[in-house]
Amino acid sequence: MSTAATADASSSGDTTEGSVRLLTLQSEDGEVFEVKETIATQSVTIKGMVDDDCATSTIPVCNVTGRTLAMVIEWWNKHEIGAVSNEKELKEWESQFDTIDDKSDRDDVYDLLMAANYLNIPTLLDCCTSAVAEAIKGKSTDEMREFFDIKSDFDEKEEDALRKENQWAFEN
Amino acid sequence: MERDNGETVEQATKKGTEMMDLPEGCIATIISFTSARDACRLSCVNSLFKSVADSNVVWDHFCPDYYKCLISKSYSMKELFVHRPPDLFIERVNSFVISSFVNYYGASGSTWPLFSKQRHLTHNYHYVRIYNIKFFSSNKIKQEVAIDYIPIAISCT
């Protein structure tokens, strides 16, 4: 399926194609996408702008890169009513987002989470949050730190106290 | 996007979103999709995770509904879940709790929690089983689902 987004839209502002209005979205790094209004309004944020008549010129999507925005638009296209014939096919397609196999998958999911949070896209937000949750389930605290790539900011004493406080979670 | 100097531009392009950049609401949702034990281990990861993983927003997902009737100023939902402080249950278990249960569940119309008459005597507490009884209006069959035990001090009963 070809994507409805075109990266090199020359005009800014809304245009119409047939009876469907097109919205122009601009990513943080300046990439421009034209998206059908019916698709883009899966974002609660954009829907609000359309309802308030604020979506007449280019809509800047802060904190979201072109690469991520393209993935978001692909998500919208798949989730448009009638785009995918059955639930099973959609779930299969979604499975590429809801499993985290390596660091690049993980970073993509973080980017998508930021975008889904900013644009308020409940379906995408749900999918990405549960993907991260699945990935950390059953991991030890050290494995969790490694997965998130973060260091502890507790000193040894504090950490001991915390482990004691949460002891039942460390017992097998 | 213009930035102060070349170094920050390079840094910004090199590094994408990190876990710690995510809004707290997102992190809370992620944690609430795991389990109570995972949440406890997550609270030891670092201080940001601790503040989110210990919050009532997260523990609300792990606690049975009726814990909402028991929220007090002295205990967080995590403490209620993990330590089940008996004094809280003793303090509140009398008419107040029963009427709260009825009010809480009664509002939804179809489910009523009841204390069963069956009691277990262990140490200094009676453990009273709470049932969630669902009435199916179509065939009038009732299904009893035991949802929890509540400790009540002997002197209170």
Contacts between the chains, C-beta under 8 A, distances in Angstrom:
chain1	res1	chain2	res2	distance
A	28	B	1	6.4
A	29	B	1	7.2
A	65	B	16	7.9
A	107	B	16	5.1
A	107	B	17	7.1
A	110	B	16	6.7
A	110	B	17	4.0
A	110	B	18	6.6
A	110	B	19	6.6
A	110	B	21	7.5
A	110	B	22	6.7
A	111	B	16	5.6
A	111	B	17	5.0
A	113	B	17	7.3
A	113	B	22	5.9
A	113	B	26	5.6
A	114	B	17	4.9
A	114	B	21	7.0
A	114	B	22	6.7
A	117	B	22	7.5
A	117	B	23	5.7
A	117	B	25	7.5
A	117	B	26	5.6
A	125	B	26	7.6
A	125	B	29	7.4
A	129	B	26	6.5
A	129	B	29	4.5
A	129	B	30	4.8
A	129	B	33	5.9
A	130	B	33	5.0
A	132	B	30	4.8
A	132	B	33	8.0
A	133	B	30	5.1
A	133	B	31	7.4
A	133	B	33	3.4
A	133	B	34	4.9
A	134	B	33	7.7
A	136	B	30	7.8
A	136	B	34	6.3
A	136	B	38	6.6
A	136	B	42	7.3
A	137	B	34	5.3
A	137	B	35	6.8
A	137	B	38	5.7
A	138	B	38	7.0
A	139	B	38	7.7
A	139	B	41	7.4
A	140	B	41	6.7
A	141	B	41	4.9
A	141	B	42	7.6
A	141	B	44	4.6
A	141	B	45	5.9
A	144	B	41	6.6
A	144	B	42	6.2
A	144	B	45	5.3
A	145	B	45	5.6
A	145	B	46	7.6
A	148	B	19	4.3
A	148	B	20	7.9
A	148	B	45	7.1
A	149	B	18	6.9
A	149	B	19	7.0
A	150	B	18	7.9
A	150	B	19	6.2
A	150	B	20	6.2
A	150	B	45	6.9
A	150	B	46	5.9
A	151	B	46	7.2
A	152	B	44	8.0
A	152	B	45	6.9
A	152	B	46	5.3
A	153	B	46	5.0
A	153	B	47	5.3
A	154	B	44	7.7
A	154	B	46	7.0
A	154	B	47	7.0
A	159	B	44	6.6
A	162	B	43	6.9
A	162	B	44	4.7
A	162	B	50	7.3
A	163	B	44	6.0
A	166	B	40	3.9
A	166	B	41	6.9
A	166	B	43	6.2
A	166	B	44	6.2
A	166	B	82	7.9
A	168	B	37	7.4
A	168	B	40	7.1
A	168	B	82	6.6
A	169	B	36	7.7
A	169	B	37	4.3
A	169	B	38	7.6
A	169	B	39	7.9
A	169	B	40	3.3
A	169	B	41	5.1
A	170	B	41	7.0
